[in-house]
């Protein structure tokens, strides 16, 4: 495996782990699962605060909703595959951003 492929794989894993940790922490704090409905509360400061949270928690929310929909609503395989690819790409980008931020802060070499 090339170093670039390994770096991308680690970014993907870190992105999913970060998304899961944020969504689980939110659920533990407010006793309800995180969702995109946080954006539907009108123009309010907490709606604007929800945007950065959802940017990083979105891969977990997308996969949770997709897997529940596949089980409960019997969604087609193509829809589940498309949502998985979208969540994976989103996770890769958020993991890459998180790692770049840690490198810029001097935490990682």
PERAUR-V758158 format. One record per backbone hydrogen bond with DSSP energy under -1.0 kcal/mol. CO is the residue of the C=O (numbers start at 1). NH is the residue of the N-H. Records with the same first field share a line. If there is no record, write none. Layout:
CO: NH / NH
//
This chain:
2: 6
3: 7
4: 8
5: 9
6: 10
7: 11
8: 12
9: 13
10: 14
11: 15
12: 16
13: 17
14: 18
15: 19
16: 20
17: 21
18: 22
19: 23
20: 24
21: 25
22: 26
23: 27
24: 28
25: 29
26: 30
27: 31
35: 38
36: 39
37: 40
42: 44
44: 48
45: 49
46: 50
50: 54
51: 55
52: 56
53: 57
54: 58
57: 61
58: 62
59: 63
60: 64
61: 65
62: 66
63: 67
64: 68
65: 69
66: 70
67: 71
68: 72
69: 73
76: 80
77: 81
78: 82
79: 83
80: 84
81: 85
82: 86
83: 87
84: 88
85: 89
86: 90
87: 91
88: 92
89: 93
90: 94
91: 95
92: 96
93: 97
94: 98
95: 99
96: 100
97: 101
98: 102
99: 103
100: 104
101: 105
102: 107 / 108
//
